[in-house]
């Protein structure tokens, strides 16, 4: 493992997902400690779009610019727009795009398709005014971005120019070598991933929609160009690599970045490899939209 990331991992707090509200509280406390001031290059406002709370980030003094609809991570169970504040400010300031960060409803109180419907409704509404539109997110947010792109294609919905899929949560079957290998906290581990899917899909899940688990989609043709980031020490590693490979075979322009020595969520930490990885994401959005 990368030496800086290994040192950070030793200090990471861990709250298992056995109690979602306790995990949310721990996340809120952590985010409050790490809260960053507003970048002077960016205007930030909390609003509602299609009845869904969002936080909007715009480059200051910008006119009509492309839009990135961003979905936060947290396994569909924890997290919110505060988690992504620094990231979204940087996308707006350095990629020159408007970022609409979505506060979608969380499981288990609101299982699929509640949060997904929130996300898609925001994308539909934003598309009416966006000169170019992208979707993106990390972890569960990356899974939601991929799912939104699938539905938009299937229903002739909003024209999405790009999907940014950062270590996305894609496959509820958890039947890959990486899904079986990573079982130890505090890193993302198999037990918590199983709880995430159980909360999101329900205990009696029946047939799982590809809009919940995009890896279940049988046809990936016609999807937007994609940037896919996979981490070496991540339960999602193999499903992310497989999804990128399937996109390529389906004729979708796709960049796959597998970073050795990294783990789930690494790009939010103060390590050199983290800074490089996030700078590459910003560059990918800039290239795709502007």
PyMOL commands that set and color helices and strands:
alter all, ss='L'
color gray80, all
select helices_A, chain A and resi 3-11+20-34+81-95+114-127+140-154+177-181+190-201+214-216+237-249+266-268+272-289
alter helices_A, ss='H'
color red, helices_A
select strands_A, chain A and resi 42-49+52-59+67-71+98-102+133-138+162-166+225-233+254-263
alter strands_A, ss='S'
color yellow, strands_A
deselect
rebuild
show_as cartoon
